Amino acid sequence: MEAISEAFVFSLWGSSECGWTYLPAIGNSGGIMSIWSKLKASLVFTFI
């Protein structure tokens, strides 16, 4: 996927109480997406 919408992430998580980030696929390499509960964790930094 080149772009991921908030609506897509929220539908996977089941609510909007989540944080997320992703790195899209490049060539034959797969991408990665991370989703976490905003109620239980907070993002300190990202370097994607």
MOLIN-V74384 format. One record per residue. N is the residue number from 1. RES is the residue in one letter. SS is DSSP state (alpha for helix, beta for strand, coil for the rest). D_CENTER is the distance of its C-alpha to the mean C-alpha in Angstrom with 2 decimals. Layout:
n->[N,N]
res->[RES,RES]
ss->[SS,SS]
d_center->[D_CENTER,D_CENTER]
This chain:
n->[1,2,3,4,5,6,7,8,9,10,11,12,13,14,15,16,17,18,19,20,21,22,23,24,25,26,27,28,29,30,31,32,33,34,35,36,37,38,39,40,41,42,43,44,45,46,47,48]
res->[M,E,A,I,S,E,A,F,V,F,S,L,W,G,S,S,E,C,G,W,T,Y,L,P,A,I,G,N,S,G,G,I,M,S,I,W,S,K,L,K,A,S,L,V,F,T,F,I]
ss->[coil,coil,coil,coil,coil,alpha,alpha,alpha,alpha,alpha,alpha,alpha,alpha,coil,coil,coil,coil,beta,beta,beta,beta,beta,beta,coil,coil,beta,coil,coil,beta,coil,coil,beta,beta,beta,beta,beta,beta,coil,coil,coil,coil,coil,coil,coil,coil,coil,coil,coil]
d_center->[11.88,12.55,10.58,7.95,9.37,8.81,11.36,9.70,6.71,9.69,11.85,10.04,9.99,13.40,13.35,12.02,12.43,8.88,6.82,3.21,3.46,4.76,8.48,10.40,13.37,16.65,19.84,20.14,17.38,14.28,10.78,8.07,4.46,4.27,4.65,8.04,11.08,12.27,15.68,15.73,13.82,13.22,11.64,14.68,13.72,11.53,13.40,11.21]
